[in-house]
């Protein structure tokens, strides 16, 4: 039983102890627990939902003040909540790519020799992340940005600019936690977990953009509006799904069932938006990347990686 006399901050500090956090969120039957959580969260009971949300608040800074609904029939409804209209203003400067989600910025920098970083000293290869069918050459020398969605955040993700969603690759996998503690301990973690690779082409300029949605423990389902399927651990295919779905800047593209990670890849010709770097907290629609004028694009591509 949860001791109601213990302040919520105490529970959070307890779970922030690295060894305990890693043990509780990774040294468990991750896939079985994730499937169970999926079933539990969808039980339709307003009372159970209220109790579950109350427990959830003990461990997180959950804020539902900007939610479209304030009462939920299930925990799943709260996880995948919509926001009130206007709750996330979208930057309109055409030189910008917007953050596709609420997030904390993790490792970011330049793709160099096909290598990127999940944490300091923990590189992985972009071609392994994308899977064997995908051509990653357009992103060599371009930027990547890791966006971590905590469990309490708004879990829907949106188009960073006007674009066409051209292809989705689904790769099943494990469900390791994707918090900084696990990223600093498990090599190639993003390449191990379930994920969906979304390939887009920007309407202004035609540049390719990739958004890799990585699932995690308790979060092994991804829903995309462009596909009439729920991508999850029991999905048997097809794994390659061509699309031709136009999206507008800020338009909702899909959601996680809980919270996880998006990794955004762009080709050379972009730089980080002003003030954005590891540790930055962003809301969907805020500036994430900026197009570099052609006269300075070469200099920007040569900028050293910002990976930790």
Secondary structure, DSSP 8 states (H G I E B T S, - for coil): ---TTS-HHHHHHHHTSHHHHHHHHHSS-HHHHHHHHHHHHT---HHHHHHHHHHHHHHS----TTBS-S--SSHHHHHT--B-TTSS-----TTEEE-SSSEEEEEEEE-BTTEEEEETTEEEEHHHHH-TT---GGGTTSEEEEEE--TTS--EEE-SSSEEEEEEEEE--B----SHHHHTTSTTHHHHB-EEEEEEEETTT--EEEEEEE-BTTB-EEEETTSSSEEETT-----EEEEEEEE-TT-EEEEESS--EEEEEE-SSEEE-TT--TT-EE-TTSEEEEE--HHHHHHHHTS-----
